[in-house]
Amino acid sequence: MTAAGDANPLGRYLRARRALVQPDEARDQGNRRVPGLRREEVAFLAGISSDYYNRLEQGRDRNPSEQVLRSIARALRLDEEATTYLLEIATRKSPRRKRPRRPEQVGDGLRTLIDSWPLTPAYIHGTCMDVLAANSLAIALSPFNAPGRNGILAAFLEPEMRELHQDWEDMTARVVPYLRSVAGADIDDPRLVEIVGELSLRSERFRTLWARQDVKHKTTGTSLLGHPEAGPLELHYEKLLVPGTGGQTLVTYHAQPGSASEERLRLLASMNAPDHVGGTRPAGDRTVTPGHAMP
């Protein structure tokens, strides 16, 4: 994605996914000069003409039927989430000039709720992973969880993230498909373009992962953290969409009851004074800068 967005997102997506498919089902297993499947091989597997598939990749045909798209999805071995994403970008209308995004706000009730969880780090992020609210234990877990930070910028650009996340390679491999899933087909969103542009310039790993065009809305899993004060933590995370907010997500962490991680989390909570709760102001009150711990 460039700073001006992508004029042919369907073609870019098809090319990226085609390159990732092993050609074991291809008709011709001779000398291959490109990774993955050739265009004519995708067309053959999808049951459509090579000329029509070429027009789709080149952006010369922007009205494929759902049946054709699903046939292509099967040829490219896309799962349900990736197929849904394919359908979304193929049917999106031509991008229009975007109005400035309104500051995303978190309701007082939700702020009160997460602040009432003494042993559950929790924060809320927007559609582009800007942190909008966080309780004191989430900020104690990582200062990059504070409102005004951005999750994916921190994941790739903050050196402290490599120290905190013992599974940094796996974490970054998860967060890029997650960003694409929450952004959906709205790839011309100015904030998303800004974030992707900065990361593409500053992180080779991000460029590699983003080019794969993976889409995965992973909502639960485990993070392995090495906290500088509390020590090693194995925390389970859950990500829940907040209804009626246009894409805000509540992220919570918890430790296995009775585990060493729970005791260390309890210790971390006891070391932090209540006045840290002041960090739950809306993102509109602060400048959005890189940072925060990612599941």
N, C-alpha and C positions, 0 to 999 in steps of 0.2 A: 504494500500500500504506500502510495506517495502522499506528499502533503496535500495534494489536491484530490485524493481519493482514487478509486479504481474505476476506469471507464468500462472495463469488461470483467467484472468479478466472476461471472460464470466460466468464461474461458480460462481465467487464471486458476480457478478451483479445479476444473477438469484436468488441466495440464499437470497440476501438482499431484493430484490423486492418481492419475494415470502412471506417473513416474514411480509410484510406490508399489504398484502391483507386480508381483513376480509373474513372468510370462509363461508359467507352466501350462496354461490353457490355450496358448497361442497356436495358430496353425503352423507357423514357420519358426523353427528353433535354430535357424542358421545364425550367421554372424549378425550381432545386434550392436548398433552404434548408439543406442539411447537406452537409459534405464527404464525398466517397467515395460508397459505395453505400447505398441505403436497405435496411431490413430485408427488405422484400418482394422486393427485387432479388436479395439474397443467397439467399433461399429459392428464387426462380425458377431461378437459376443452379445451385443445389445439387440441385434436383429434389425439394424437400420443401415442405410447406405453410408459409405465412406464420405461421400460428398456432403451429405447432410451433417454428419458429425463434424467434419472440418469447418462447416459454416458456424456451428455452435461454438467451437473453440475459438474461432476467429472473431466472434461477436457479430457475424453477418446475419444470424437468425436469432432473434430474441424472444420467440414465442413458441418454444417447444411444449408439447402436451405433457401432462403429468405421466401418462403411460410411457412416453419416450424417456422421460427423466428417470422414472423408476427402473426401466430396462437398463439405462446407462449406470444407475446406482448398483444394480446387481452385477454388471460387468466389471465395475470398479471395486466390488466387494465392500460397499459402504454399509455400516451398521445403521440402526434406526435413527440415531441422532445425526449422523452425517448425511443420511438421505433427506431428513427434514431440512437441514441446512441447505442442501442442494436445491430443494424445492423453493425455499425462501429466496435465495439469491437469484434464481432463474425467473421468478415472478415479480421481483421488486420493480417498481417504476423507476424511470430515469430520475437521478438525483436532482433535487431542487436546492436552491440556495437556502442554507440553514439559518434560522434565527439563533441568536445567542441562547445557550442553554440556561434555563432558570436554575438558581441554586437549589440543590436537592435538600430537603428538610426531613428530619426525623421527628415523629410525633412525641409529645411529652409522655404519653402512656408507655411507649416502647422504651424511652430513656429510663423511666422509673423502673420498668421491669428488669432491664439488664443491670441497673445499679443495685438491685435487691439481691443479686446472686453473689454471695460472698466467696464462693469456691468455684465459680464458673466464669473463666475469661470469656468475654463476649464483645463483639463489635458489629457494626452495620456498615456495609459498603454500598455504593451506588452502581449504576450500570457499567461504568468504566473503572470500577474498583477503587474509587476515591473513598477513603474512610470518612463516614459521616458522624458516627457516635461510637463510644467505647466505654466500658466500665473500667474501674481502677485496676482490677486484676489483669485485664487484657493489656493495659499500658505497662503494668509491672512486668508482664511476660515479655513484652518488647516495646520499646518507645516508638517503634515504627507502626504500632497499632493505633497511635493517637489520631484524632480527627484532623483532617487537613493533609494527611499523608495519602499516598497511592500505593496499593498493594503490589502491582506488577512492576512499577518503576523500582520499588525497593528491592524486589526479589532479584532483579538483574544488576542493579547499579550500586547497591549498598554493600560494602565489604563485610559489615557486621552480620549480614544475612547468611553468608557462608559459614560464619562461626556459630551462629545460633542454630541453623538448620543442619543437623548431622546428615540429613537426606537431601541436601541441596540439589543434586542432580535430578532426583526423582521429583522433588517439589517444583522445580522450574519446568520440568517436562509435563507436569499436571496443569500448571497455572496458565500456560499459553492456550491450550485447547479450551480451558474454562473461560478465559476472556473472550474467545471467539464465540463460545456458546451463549454467554450473557449479552454480548453485543448483537448477535444475530445478524440479520441482513442489513442492519443500519450501519454499514461500513463507512458512510460519509459523515458520521457524527463528528463535529469538529474536535471534541475532546478525545475521541478514539484516534482520530488522525494524528493529533498532537502527540499522544502517548506512543503510538506505533512508530511515528517518525523519529522521536527521540531515541527509543530503544533500538531501532534499526541502525541508527548512526553510531550508537555507543556500545552495543553488545552483539558480538558475533554469534553467541549461543542463541540469543533471541531471534536473530535473523534466520538462523537455521531452523529453529522450531516453528517460527511463524510461516516460513515458506512451505512447510508440510501441509498447511491448511487443515490440521486436525481439529475436530470439534468434539468436546466431551464435557458434559456438565456433571462432573463428579461431585456428589453432595455429601459423601461421608468417607472417612478414612482415618489414617493415623499419621501424626507428625512426630518426628524424633528430634527433640531440641536439646541443646547443650546450654543451659542458662548460666550466666556468669556468677549468679548468687545462689540459685536453688540447685544447680547441678543438672544431671541428665533427667529429662522428662519425656515420657511416652504418653502423648495426649491424643485422644480421639476427637475428631472434629465433625460437626454437622453444619450444613449450609441450608438455610430455609428461606425461600422467597417470601417477602412480606406482601400480603395481598393489598391491592389498591395503591401501590407506590410506584408503579411503572418500572419495576426491576430492582428495587432495593433488596439486599440479602442480609439476613442475620446469620452470623457465624459464631458458633460456640465451641469451646473446648472442655473436655472433662477427662479425668483420670479414672482408671479402673478402681472401684471401691476397695479399700484395704491395701492398695499397692504402694510401693515406695514412691511412685510418682505422685500419688495423692498426698502423701505426707510432705513431699517437697513443695507441692502446690499450696498446701496449707501454710507451710513455713513462709513461702513467698507472700501470701496474703497478709500474714501477721507482720511482715517487715515493712508494709506500705501503709502510710497514714491515710485517713479518710479524705483529706483535702485533695488527693489525686483525682477524686471523682470529677473535679472541675474540668477535666479533659474531655468531657462529653458534650462540649458545645458543638453546634452545627458547623459543617465544613465551610459554610458561607462566612463564618466569623474569622476564618484563618486563610492564609495563602496555601494553595495546594502545592505541596512539595513532595519529592520522592520519599517513600518509606512504607513500612509495616510488615509484620510477620505474616507469611502466607501459609494456609494449610496445604 
